[in-house]
Amino acid sequence: MTTSVHDSTPEEAQFVHALQSGDDQAFEKLVRTYAGRMLSVARRFLSAEDCEDAVQEAFISAFHNIGNFESNARLWTWLYRILVNCCLMKIRSAKRSRTVAIEETLPQFDRTGHHVSHPRRWPNDPLAQASESEMAAKVRESIELLPESYRTVLVLRDIEQRDTDETAAILGCTQANVKTRLHRARQALRTILEPIVLDA
């Protein structure tokens, strides 16, 4: 597992060298420095009870793969990708019976290309309201209903604010695939949230 993101600082390069040398204190510092930040990221993908497990698995993976870390890379970017992969593996292994069929949530059109059911105007964009605790919880619950491949793209792009190129690299797919999934995920999320937002 290697990475090639540049702009590593001399201090970070020295820290990585200590990690690669098997310095126990360096690994303790790694955990102290990044554990909280990694937990925050994991909460974007997983339920509270799975977050700590994912972070622990990510640190274990980092420990085993630190020898493959490139000296000109950024440590956080490398850790972030390991953590996201751990989160995705947990999501894939979980039995999620509550996910919705993506086709059922996308807009439907008749033969003339018009909406079968005309979309209703929303008072506000629900993602813009996500700073409010109640709406944030409803948005998260709705995102969790999306199939895994759509949910992860939405989280990476719209919540984690990763660009298309990095999202494609993390998920191992093309940029075009990321854009298609994101578009469909946003449409699906809107459909799921519509009764919640309009009845609020």
PEPEZI-V230422 format. One record per helix or strand of 2 or more residues. SS is the DSSP state (hx for helix, st for strand). FROM is the first residue (numbers start at 1). TO is the last residue. If there is no record, write none. Layout:
<<SS	FROM	TO> <SS	FROM	TO>>
//
This chain:
<<hx	10	20> <hx	24	45> <hx	48	68> <hx	75	93> <hx	102	105> <hx	133	144> <hx	148	159> <hx	164	171> <hx	175	199>>
//
